[in-house]
Amino acid sequence: MQRGHESMWSIPVGRRRLLRLGAGCLGLSLPQLLALRAQAATPSPATATTPVPTEDPLNPGLVPPPVKAKSIIHIFLPGALSTHESWDPKPEAESAVRGDFGAVQTAMPGVQFSETLSKTAKVADRLTLLRGMWHSESAHERGVETMLTGWQPSPAITYPCMGSIVAHELGGRNSLPPYVCIPRAFGTAGYLSDMYGPFAVGGDPAQPGFRVQNLALPNGIDAGRFAQRQKLRAAVEERFAAMSHDPAVAAMEKFYADAYSMIAAPAARDAFDLDKESATVRDAFGRNAAGQGFLLARRLVESGVRFVTAQYGSWDHHGNLRTGISGQLPQFDQAFAALIADLTASGLLAETLVVVSSDFGRTPRMNAEGGRDHWTKCFSVALAGAGLKPGYVHGASDATGAEPLEGDVHAKDYAATLFHLLGIAPEKRILAQGTRPISISDGEPIKAILS
C-alpha cells in the first residue's frame, strides 16, 4: 500500500479512477445498470437540499387508479405470430385463408383456437382475448417499438418500453431489479435514464448449468475473500467520501450495496435458480426455451420483480409457415398452459397480469410460398390475471381476419390498460430529457375488459 514514503491516501486521484479501483479490487463484473442508477440518483448541488413538494407540479390533482396487478409477465413472440394459426382461426373460410391447421373448441363456450393451441384451449376460461388489435407500423423494428411502448415511433424522441416506465414509476420491491428480460434485453429506456432499462439474464434457461450473468462470484473468489474485498472497497469509499463531500459517492455506495445484495443474498440468487423447482414442475412447463423461460418468469414475479419480458421463438413466416408453426407453437402451448395453471393454483394469478403479444399480425391469405406476410390492420393479444374479466373475448375480426368488425383496440389503448391495472395513471406526465413533460400514454384503458 506504499509508494515511496506516500500512502495511497495522499496520492492525488480522481473520484472516477478511485471508484474504478474499488470495483477492480473487488474482482466483480457489476451490471452497468447499477452504475447508471448511481449517476441518476446523484442530486445536483443546486437541488440537493430542496424539499420535495407534497404534490407533483406536473400532475396537480392526479389520482392514480387502484392497484389491481402487482407484476406483469409479458411474453413476446418476435417476428409476428399469425393469429389464424393461433388465437383466431377461420375454419369455415376458403383454404387460402384457413391455412393448414384446424380449430379446437376452448373452455370458453363458442370460442375456438387453432389446433396448435390445444392445451391452452383448456385454460381459455381464465384468459381475456383482444381480437381486434391494430396499429399502422408494418416494419418489424417499428412494430416492435409500437407494441413495447404503446407509441408510434418518432424521429424526435425515443419512447421508453413499458417495463422501463414501470421501473421508473414503481421502483423495485427488494434487492431484485424491477425490470428483467429473458433471455436478453428487449426494448430500451428511451428518454428515461438507462438506469430504468432491463436487467437481462443472458443465455437459455433450458440449457444445463444455466446461471444468470453477474450474479455468481468470479472464479477463485470464495465467500470469505468476497467479504474481505467488499470491506476494502468500503474503506476506499469511506475515505474518499470524507475527503470529497461528494453526494455522488454516497449514491454509488448504495448501488454497490445493491449489487452485493444480489450476489450475496440467497433470496436474490434463488429467484433465478431453476434447480429450486421440482423435476415434476420443470417437466410440466417443458424442458425447452419456452418452458424454462416462462417458469423463470414466474419465479421472478413470485420473488418481487415487477415486470418480466420473456421472449420466445421467431415467427416471421413468409414461407413454409406450417413447418415454422409446428416446430415452435407446441412448446409455447405447453409452457403457457402450464404457466396459467401454475399461477392459478398458487393464487398468484389474482395479483399478476400475463400478456402474450407480438409485432403485428399476418396477412389473411396465404402467399405462394406457403406463408403469410406482414399485416397490421387486425391481430390478437391474449391476457390473463389481475383486474381482467376471465373467459372474455373483446372484439371480433371479419370472416377472413382482415379487419376488426367490432371492438377494435389500438396499441396505445392496450398499453394504457396495462399501466392502469398496475395503478399507474396513463395520463400522468413525466419529464423527458429533463425538461419536456410527456404523458406516459396517450391511450385510454379498455374498460370493457376490466373486472
C-alpha positions in Angstrom: 0.0 0.0 0.0 3.1 2.3 -0.1 4.6 4.2 -2.9 7.9 5.6 -1.7 7.1 7.4 1.5 3.5 8.2 0.5 0.4 6.2 1.4 -2.2 5.7 -1.3 -4.5 8.2 0.6 -2.1 11.1 -0.1 -1.7 10.4 -3.8 -3.9 12.7 -5.9 -6.6 10.6 -7.6 -9.9 11.4 -9.2 -13.2 10.1 -8.0 -13.9 8.1 -11.2 -10.5 6.4 -11.0 -11.0 5.6 -7.4 -14.4 4.1 -7.9 -12.9 2.0 -10.7 -10.1 0.9 -8.4 -12.7 -0.2 -5.8 -14.5 -2.3 -8.4 -11.3 -3.8 -9.7 -10.1 -4.7 -6.2 -13.5 -6.4 -5.6 -13.0 -8.6 -8.7 -16.6 -8.3 -9.8 -18.3 -7.6 -13.1 -21.1 -5.4 -11.9 -24.0 -4.6 -14.1 -23.9 -1.3 -15.9 -27.4 -0.8 -14.7 -26.1 -0.2 -11.1 -23.6 2.5 -12.2 -26.3 4.2 -14.2 -28.6 4.2 -11.3 -25.9 5.7 -9.2 -25.4 8.6 -11.7 -29.1 9.3 -11.9 -29.5 9.2 -8.1 -26.9 11.8 -7.5 -28.5 15.2 -6.6 -27.0 18.3 -8.1 -25.5 20.8 -5.7 -28.3 23.3 -6.5 -31.1 20.9 -5.7 -29.6 18.6 -3.1 -31.3 20.3 -0.2 -34.5 21.3 -2.0 -37.6 19.9 -0.1 -39.8 17.5 -2.1 -43.2 19.1 -2.8 -46.2 17.4 -1.5 -47.9 17.5 -4.8 -46.4 16.7 -8.2 -46.4 20.1 -10.0 -46.6 18.3 -13.4 -49.7 16.5 -12.4 -51.8 18.6 -10.0 -54.8 16.7 -8.6 -53.9 13.5 -10.4 -55.3 10.5 -8.6 -53.8 7.1 -9.7 -56.1 4.2 -10.3 -56.4 1.4 -7.8 -53.7 -1.3 -8.0 -55.0 -4.5 -9.4 -51.8 -6.1 -10.6 -48.5 -6.2 -8.6 -46.5 -7.7 -11.5 -46.6 -8.3 -15.3 -45.3 -11.3 -17.1 -45.0 -10.2 -20.7 -44.5 -13.0 -23.2 -43.3 -11.5 -26.5 -43.2 -13.6 -29.7 -40.9 -11.7 -32.1 -41.4 -11.7 -35.8 -45.3 -11.7 -35.7 -47.3 -14.8 -34.8 -50.1 -15.4 -37.2 -53.5 -15.1 -35.4 -55.1 -17.5 -37.9 -52.7 -20.2 -36.7 -53.3 -19.4 -33.0 -55.9 -17.2 -31.3 -58.4 -16.5 -34.1 -58.7 -19.4 -36.6 -61.1 -19.3 -39.6 -62.1 -22.9 -40.0 -65.1 -22.0 -42.3 -63.1 -19.9 -44.7 -61.5 -21.0 -48.0 -58.2 -22.9 -47.8 -56.1 -19.9 -48.7 -57.5 -18.1 -45.7 -58.0 -21.1 -43.4 -54.4 -22.4 -43.8 -53.2 -25.8 -42.9 -54.5 -26.2 -39.4 -57.9 -27.0 -37.9 -59.6 -25.5 -34.9 -60.4 -26.8 -31.4 -63.1 -25.8 -29.0 -61.9 -24.0 -25.9 -63.1 -23.8 -22.3 -65.0 -20.6 -23.4 -68.3 -21.7 -25.0 -68.4 -20.9 -28.7 -64.8 -19.8 -28.8 -62.2 -21.7 -30.9 -58.4 -21.6 -31.0 -56.2 -23.2 -33.7 -55.5 -26.8 -33.0 -51.9 -25.8 -32.4 -53.1 -24.4 -29.0 -54.9 -27.5 -27.8 -53.5 -27.3 -24.2 -54.1 -23.5 -23.9 -57.7 -24.1 -25.1 -58.3 -26.0 -21.9 -57.4 -22.9 -19.7 -59.1 -20.4 -22.0 -61.8 -19.7 -19.4 -59.0 -17.8 -17.5 -58.0 -15.7 -20.5 -59.0 -12.4 -21.9 -58.6 -12.0 -25.7 -58.3 -8.9 -27.8 -59.2 -10.0 -31.3 -59.3 -6.5 -32.9 -55.8 -5.2 -32.2 -54.2 -2.9 -34.7 -51.6 -0.3 -35.4 -50.0 1.2 -38.5 -46.3 0.1 -38.4 -45.7 -2.8 -40.7 -41.9 -3.0 -40.4 -40.6 -5.3 -37.7 -38.5 -2.7 -35.8 -41.2 -0.1 -35.8 -43.9 -2.7 -35.0 -42.0 -4.0 -32.0 -41.4 -0.5 -30.7 -45.1 0.3 -31.0 -46.1 -2.8 -29.1 -43.4 -2.4 -26.4 -44.1 1.3 -25.8 -47.7 2.0 -26.9 -46.4 4.9 -29.0 -45.9 5.3 -32.7 -42.1 5.6 -33.3 -40.9 9.2 -33.7 -37.7 10.7 -35.1 -37.8 13.4 -32.5 -38.0 11.2 -29.4 -37.4 7.6 -28.3 -40.2 6.4 -26.1 -39.4 4.0 -23.2 -40.7 0.5 -23.2 -43.5 -0.3 -20.7 -41.1 -2.2 -18.4 -38.9 0.9 -18.1 -42.0 3.1 -17.3 -42.9 0.6 -14.6 -39.4 0.6 -13.2 -39.4 4.4 -13.2 -42.9 4.8 -11.5 -42.9 1.9 -9.1 -39.2 1.0 -8.5 -38.1 -2.3 -7.0 -39.6 -4.1 -4.2 -36.4 -5.6 -2.9 -32.8 -6.3 -4.0 -34.0 -7.7 -7.3 -34.2 -5.4 -10.3 -37.8 -4.2 -11.1 -37.5 -5.0 -14.8 -36.0 -8.2 -16.1 -35.7 -9.6 -19.7 -35.4 -13.3 -20.6 -33.0 -14.2 -22.2 -31.7 -10.8 -23.4 -32.6 -7.1 -23.2 -35.6 -6.3 -25.5 -36.6 -2.7 -25.7 -34.9 0.4 -24.2 -35.4 3.0 -21.5 -35.9 5.6 -24.3 -36.0 9.2 -23.0 -35.6 7.9 -19.4 -32.2 7.2 -17.9 -30.7 3.8 -18.7 -30.9 3.0 -15.0 -34.6 2.1 -15.8 -33.5 -0.3 -18.6 -33.9 -4.1 -18.2 -31.7 -6.5 -16.4 -31.0 -9.3 -18.9 -30.5 -12.8 -17.6 -28.4 -13.9 -20.6 -28.4 -17.4 -22.0 -31.0 -20.1 -22.4 -32.7 -21.1 -19.2 -33.3 -24.6 -20.7 -29.5 -25.3 -21.0 -27.9 -27.5 -18.3 -25.9 -25.5 -15.8 -27.7 -22.2 -16.7 -26.7 -19.3 -14.5 -27.5 -15.7 -14.7 -24.7 -13.3 -15.7 -23.2 -11.1 -12.9 -24.8 -13.0 -10.0 -22.1 -15.5 -9.4 -18.8 -14.9 -7.7 -15.8 -14.8 -10.1 -13.6 -17.9 -10.3 -11.2 -18.1 -7.4 -13.2 -15.8 -5.2 -14.9 -17.6 -2.3 -17.3 -16.1 0.2 -14.6 -15.1 2.6 -12.4 -13.4 0.0 -15.5 -11.7 -1.4 -16.3 -10.3 2.1 -12.7 -9.1 2.5 -12.7 -7.3 -0.8 -16.1 -5.7 0.0 -14.6 -4.3 3.2 -11.6 -3.0 1.3 -13.8 -1.2 -1.3 -16.0 0.2 1.5 -12.9 1.6 3.2 -11.8 3.3 0.0 -15.3 4.7 -0.4 -15.5 5.9 3.2 -12.1 7.7 3.0 -12.9 9.3 -0.3 -16.3 10.4 0.8 -14.8 12.1 3.9 -12.3 13.9 1.6 -14.6 15.0 -1.2 -18.1 15.5 0.4 -19.4 14.5 -3.0 -23.0 13.2 -2.8 -22.3 11.0 -5.9 -20.0 8.9 -3.7 -22.9 8.1 -1.3 -25.1 7.3 -4.3 -22.5 4.9 -5.7 -22.2 3.3 -2.3 -25.9 2.5 -2.3 -25.8 0.8 -5.7 -22.7 -1.2 -4.9 -24.6 -2.4 -1.9 -27.5 -3.4 -4.2 -25.0 -5.4 -6.3 -23.7 -7.1 -3.2 -27.2 -8.0 -2.0 -28.0 -9.6 -5.4 -24.7 -11.6 -5.3 -24.7 -12.5 -1.6 -28.3 -12.7 -0.6 -29.7 -16.3 -1.0 -33.2 -15.0 -1.8 -31.9 -12.9 -4.7 -29.9 -15.7 -6.2 -32.6 -18.3 -5.6 -35.1 -16.3 -7.6 -33.1 -17.0 -10.7 -32.2 -20.7 -9.8 -34.5 -23.1 -11.7 -32.9 -26.0 -9.8 -35.0 -25.0 -6.9 -38.1 -26.2 -8.8 -39.1 -29.9 -8.7 -38.5 -32.1 -11.8 -42.2 -32.5 -12.0 -42.8 -28.8 -12.3 -40.0 -28.3 -14.8 -41.3 -31.2 -16.9 -44.8 -29.7 -16.8 -43.6 -26.4 -18.3 -41.3 -28.2 -20.8 -37.6 -28.6 -20.8 -37.1 -26.1 -23.6 -36.6 -22.4 -24.1 -40.3 -21.6 -23.8 -41.0 -23.8 -20.8 -38.0 -22.9 -18.7 -38.2 -19.2 -19.7 -41.8 -18.9 -18.6 -41.1 -20.8 -15.4 -38.2 -18.4 -14.6 -40.6 -15.5 -15.3 -43.0 -17.0 -12.7 -40.2 -17.4 -10.2 -39.1 -13.8 -10.7 -42.6 -12.2 -10.2 -43.1 -14.5 -7.2 -39.9 -13.1 -5.7 -40.9 -9.5 -6.3 -39.8 -8.4 -9.8 -42.5 -6.1 -11.2 -42.1 -6.6 -14.9 -40.6 -9.6 -16.7 -40.4 -9.9 -20.5 -39.8 -13.4 -21.8 -39.1 -13.7 -25.5 -39.7 -16.9 -27.3 -39.2 -18.1 -30.9 -39.1 -16.5 -34.3 -42.4 -16.0 -36.1 -41.6 -14.2 -39.3 -43.1 -16.9 -41.5 -43.2 -15.5 -45.0 -42.8 -19.0 -46.3 -43.3 -22.6 -45.1 -45.5 -21.4 -42.3 -46.7 -24.9 -41.5 -43.2 -26.1 -40.6 -42.4 -23.0 -38.6 -45.6 -23.1 -36.6 -45.3 -26.9 -36.0 -41.8 -26.6 -34.7 -42.4 -23.8 -32.2 -46.0 -23.4 -31.1 -46.4 -26.7 -29.3 -43.7 -25.7 -26.9 -45.3 -22.4 -26.4 -48.7 -24.1 -25.9 -47.4 -26.4 -23.2 -45.5 -23.7 -21.4 -48.2 -21.1 -21.5 -50.9 -23.5 -20.4 -48.7 -24.7 -17.5 -47.9 -21.1 -16.5 -51.6 -20.2 -16.3 -52.4 -23.4 -14.4 -49.5 -22.8 -12.0 -50.4 -19.2 -11.3 -54.0 -20.2 -10.7 -53.1 -23.0 -8.3 -50.8 -20.8 -6.2 -53.2 -17.8 -6.2 -50.6 -15.7 -7.9 -52.8 -15.1 -11.0 -55.0 -12.9 -8.8 -52.2 -10.3 -8.5 -50.2 -11.0 -11.7 -51.0 -9.8 -15.2 -49.9 -12.2 -18.0 -49.7 -10.8 -21.6 -48.9 -12.5 -24.9 -48.2 -10.1 -27.8 -46.2 -9.9 -31.0 -45.0 -7.3 -33.5 -48.3 -7.2 -35.5 -50.4 -9.7 -37.4 -50.0 -11.6 -40.7 -52.0 -11.4 -44.0 -55.4 -13.0 -44.1 -54.4 -15.1 -47.2 -51.5 -17.4 -47.6 -48.9 -16.4 -50.2 -47.4 -18.5 -53.0 -44.6 -19.7 -50.6 -47.0 -21.2 -48.1 -46.6 -18.3 -45.7 -48.2 -15.1 -44.6 -46.8 -11.6 -44.9 -47.0 -8.6 -42.6 -50.4 -7.2 -41.6 -51.2 -4.5 -39.0 -54.9 -4.0 -39.5 -56.1 -6.8 -37.3 -54.4 -9.3 -34.9 -54.8 -10.7 -31.5 -53.4 -10.3 -28.0 -54.0 -12.7 -25.1 -54.1 -11.6 -21.5 -54.9 -13.2 -18.1 -55.0 -12.4 -14.5 -55.4 -9.4 -12.2 -58.2 -7.0 -12.8 -59.5 -8.6 -16.0 -62.7 -10.4 -17.0 -61.7 -14.1 -17.3 -63.1 -16.1 -20.2 -63.9 -13.0 -22.2 -63.3 -12.1 -25.8 -63.2 -8.4 -26.7 -63.7 -7.6 -30.4 -64.2 -9.7 -33.4 -62.5 -9.9 -36.8 -64.3 -10.3 -40.1 -64.7 -13.6 -42.0 -61.1 -13.6 -43.2 -59.4 -11.9 -40.3 -58.6 -8.8 -42.3 -60.4 -6.1 -40.3 -62.0 -5.7 -36.9 -65.8 -6.0 -37.1 -66.1 -4.6 -33.6 -64.1 -3.9 -30.5 -61.0 -2.6 -32.3 -58.1 -1.7 -30.0 -55.1 0.4 -30.9 -51.7 -0.4 -29.3 -51.8 2.8 -27.3 -55.1 1.7 -25.5 -53.6 -1.7 -24.9 -50.6 -0.1 -23.2 -52.8 2.3 -21.2 -54.7 -0.7 -19.9 -51.6 -2.4 -18.6 -50.5 0.8 -16.8 -54.0 1.3 -15.4 -54.0 -2.2 -13.9 -50.7 -1.6 -12.2 -52.0 1.6 -10.6 -50.2 3.9 -12.9 -52.3 6.7 -14.4 -51.7 6.6 -18.2 -52.2 10.4 -18.4 -49.5 11.1 -15.9 -46.8 13.4 -17.3 -43.1 12.8 -16.7 -40.1 14.7 -17.8 -38.3 13.6 -21.0 -34.6 14.6 -21.2 -35.1 16.7 -18.1 -37.3 19.5 -19.4 -40.1 18.2 -21.6 -43.3 16.9 -20.0 -44.8 13.9 -21.8 -47.7 11.7 -20.9 -46.9 8.1 -20.0 -49.5 7.1 -22.6 -52.0 8.9 -24.9 -54.3 5.9 -24.9 -57.4 5.0 -22.8 -57.8 1.9 -20.7 -60.1 -0.7 -22.3 -62.9 -0.5 -19.8 -64.9 -3.4 -21.3 -62.3 -6.0 -20.3 -61.8 -4.8 -16.7 -63.4 -6.7 -13.9 
